Amino acid sequence: MTDRTREHEQKRSLFSLIGSLPGLVVELVKSELDQLKNELLRKLKHAGIGVGLLGVAAVFAFFATGVLTAAAILGLAVVLPGWLAALIVAALLLIFVAIFVLLGVRELGKGNPEPTETITSIKRDVRVIKGTAKRRTP
């Protein structure tokens, strides 16, 4: 093979690489958008569960308020064991409220809406394109 033929093949491969660059960039952008979508859906799922648990806690708090009101009325009207029973029920409902509030807050803490994984990946891609870092496959 002559030097001229080898040089011609190297130029052709360089041109084909340059020609495939737009397709690679489009593929990279699509991949990053898919990663962003998946990350946000995962985090919003946790936020939805947390909001639901806080809603359950609010329902129990509503019933606990009704029971505490009934207990206060019974306790003030007549000194009987009925008010004690009402206080016990109210205490149990408040325990449920506390449990659901803690669970809801924990779930909301898991659902940070910032797409940190995607941001890190995009920054790494920009560094690779600039040539300042090597691309690692996840």
C-alpha positions in Angstrom: 0.0 0.0 0.0 1.4 3.4 -1.0 1.6 6.4 1.3 -0.9 8.2 -0.9 -3.5 5.4 -0.5 -3.0 5.3 3.3 -3.3 9.1 3.5 -6.5 8.9 1.5 -8.0 6.3 3.8 -7.1 8.3 6.9 -8.7 11.4 5.4 -11.8 9.5 4.6 -12.1 8.0 8.1 -11.6 11.5 9.6 -14.4 12.8 7.3 -16.7 10.0 8.3 -15.9 10.7 12.0 -16.7 14.4 11.5 -19.9 13.4 9.6 -21.1 11.2 12.5 -20.5 13.9 15.1 -23.9 15.5 14.8 -25.6 12.1 15.3 -23.5 11.4 18.4 -24.4 14.8 19.9 -28.1 14.2 19.2 -27.8 10.8 20.8 -26.1 12.3 23.8 -28.7 15.0 24.3 -31.5 12.4 24.0 -29.8 10.2 26.6 -29.4 13.1 29.0 -33.1 14.0 28.6 -34.2 10.5 29.3 -32.0 10.4 32.4 -33.5 13.7 33.5 -37.0 12.4 33.0 -36.4 9.2 34.9 -34.7 11.0 37.8 -37.5 13.6 38.2 -40.2 10.9 38.1 -38.4 8.9 40.8 -38.1 11.9 43.0 -41.7 13.1 42.4 -43.0 9.6 43.4 -41.4 10.0 46.8 -42.9 13.5 47.1 -46.3 12.2 46.2 -46.1 9.4 48.8 -45.0 11.9 51.4 -47.9 14.3 50.7 -50.3 11.3 50.8 -49.0 10.3 54.3 -49.3 13.9 55.5 -52.9 13.9 54.3 -53.6 10.7 56.3 -52.0 12.4 59.3 -54.3 15.4 58.8 -57.4 13.2 58.8 -56.3 11.5 62.0 -55.6 15.0 63.5 -59.1 16.0 62.6 -60.7 13.1 64.4 -58.3 13.5 67.3 -59.6 17.1 67.7 -63.2 15.8 67.7 -62.4 13.3 70.4 -60.4 15.8 72.5 -63.4 18.1 72.3 -65.7 15.4 73.4 -63.3 14.4 76.2 -63.2 18.0 77.5 -67.0 18.3 77.4 -67.4 15.0 79.2 -64.7 15.8 81.8 -66.2 19.2 82.6 -69.8 18.1 82.6 -69.5 15.1 84.9 -66.6 13.5 86.6 -67.0 10.0 85.2 -64.7 7.4 83.6 -66.2 8.3 80.2 -63.9 11.2 79.8 -60.9 9.0 80.6 -61.9 6.6 77.9 -62.2 9.6 75.5 -58.7 10.8 76.5 -57.2 7.3 75.9 -58.8 7.2 72.4 -57.5 10.7 71.7 -54.0 9.7 72.8 -54.0 6.7 70.5 -55.1 8.9 67.6 -52.4 11.4 68.3 -49.8 8.6 68.3 -51.1 7.7 64.8 -50.8 11.3 63.8 -47.2 11.5 65.0 -46.3 8.2 63.1 -47.9 9.4 59.8 -46.3 12.9 60.1 -42.8 11.3 60.7 -43.3 8.9 57.7 -44.6 11.7 55.5 -41.7 14.0 56.3 -39.2 11.2 55.7 -40.7 10.5 52.3 -40.7 14.2 51.4 -37.0 14.3 52.4 -36.3 11.6 49.8 -37.9 13.5 47.0 -35.5 16.3 46.5 -36.7 17.8 43.1 -33.3 18.9 42.0 -32.0 16.5 39.3 -28.5 16.2 40.8 -27.5 13.0 38.9 -28.4 14.6 35.5 -26.6 17.9 36.3 -23.5 15.9 37.3 -23.7 13.9 34.1 -24.1 17.0 31.9 -21.2 18.7 33.5 -19.1 15.6 32.9 -20.2 15.6 29.3 -19.3 19.2 28.8 -15.8 18.6 30.3 -15.4 15.6 27.9 -16.4 17.7 24.9 -13.9 20.4 26.0 -11.3 17.7 26.4 -10.5 18.3 30.1 -11.7 14.9 31.4 -12.1 11.4 30.3 -15.7 10.0 29.9 -16.5 7.2 32.3 -19.3 4.8 31.6 -21.8 4.4 34.5 
